[in-house]
């Protein structure tokens, strides 16, 4: 039964073959087990449906890291703001999520704290994040629409 289910046979069909009633509940409870091949197929199928993260966004399970180096052609605070905006756009940062602190952003991008603060202020002015004294900045919108042409 486990091999049939892992091969993609409908659970109701497997249950009928085994003489189980109840629409497959008993079959699923008793006969399903983790099968490596089925797990790999599921992972591949899911990965094929996931949207691409914007450049500079990496995830390691729970933590989202923004790793794009500051561009030489743009102001560093704009690069930081663009990276955070892209993280919100792709869903890596969701409504209510905490942003890295200004000190963390400054260290990550190797810029002055005032530069990182200016990036946060830019996003605050745009209404994308909320900031209160003594409270970490949080995402204030569900998603950001991609700018035209991107």
N, C-alpha and C positions, 0 to 999 in steps of 0.2 A: 504494500500500500504506500509506503514511504517513497519508494522508487517511482511509482506511477504519479504520485502527486508532484514529486520533484521533476518529472519529465513533462509536467504541464497538463496532465489529464485532469479534467474537471472533477472536483471533490465529490460532487453528487454521483458521478459515474462510478468512481472508486467505492463510495459508500454502498451503492446498489450492488456492485460486484461482491462486496463482503457481506451483504445482507443486513446492513445497518439502516435503521430508519432515522428520521429526525433531520433529514437534509444534510447530513455530513458532520454533525456536531461530534458524535462519538468517534468517527473516523479521524477528524482533525485532532481531537484530544488524545487519542491513543496511538495513532500511527504516524503522525508527522514528527519528523526529527530533522535536525539541521543537516543539510547535505551540502558539502563544499561546492559542488558544481552548480547547484541551484542558486546558492548564495552569490557566486561569481556572476552568473547570468543576471540576477537581480541587480547587482551593483553596476554592471555594464549598461543595463537598460536604464537605470536611474541616472547614471552619469550622462548618458546621451540626451536626456531630457532637461538637464539642469542648464540654466543660462550661464554664459561665460561671465566670470568676474572681470571688472575693468582692470586695466593695467595697474599694477602696483598693489593689488589686494591679494593677500594670501590668507588662507585659513588653516588652522591646525586643530580642528575640532571645535573648541569653544572660543578661542582667541582669534581676533582678526588683526592682522598686522598690515600696516601700510608701509610698503618698502620702496616705493618709487623715489629715487634720489631727486633732489631739487634740480630743476632744469636751469641751465645757464641762461636761457633766453627769456625766462619769466621771473617775476619777483618771487622770492621764496615763500612769502605768505600766501600768494595766489596759488602756488603749487600745492601747499598744504591744504588750503581751502578746497581746491579742485579734487584732491584725493579723498577728502572727507565727504564731499558732495557725491562723488562717484560711489563711495561705500554706502551711502544712503540710497542712491539710485538703484544699485543692484540688490539691495536688501541685506547686505552684510551688516549694516547698522540699521536697526529698526526703531520705530516709534518708542520712546522711553529708554532706549539703550544709553548707557553712559559713554561719553567720549573720553579718550585719553586726556589726562590733565595737560595743562599748558607746559608744565615742566617735562612731562613724558614726550609730548610732541617736539619740544625744543631739542631734547636729547636724541630722539629718533631721526629727526631731520638735520641735526647738527647745525642748529640756528640759535640765535639769542631768544630768550624767553619773550622779549617784546615782539619778536617776529611771529612766534607761535600765537601769542595773544592777539595780534592783529588778524591772523587767519581765523581765530575763533570769533573775533568781533565781526569779521566779514560775514560769516555764516549766521551770526546772531542778527545782524542788520537785514539779512535776506529772509529771516524768519524760519530758518531751517533747524536751529537749535535754541535751547533756552539756557540761560546762565543766571545763577544767583550767587551772591557772595557766600562763600563757605560751603556751597553745594556743587557737586560735579556737574558739568554741562551735559545735557541730555538732548537726544534727537526729538524735535518738536513736530515732525511731519511723518506721514506714512511712507511716502516715496517722493523722489524728486524726478520730474520729467527730464528726459535727455534733451540737451539743447539741439536745435535744428542742425542737421548735417553731421551728427556724431553717431 
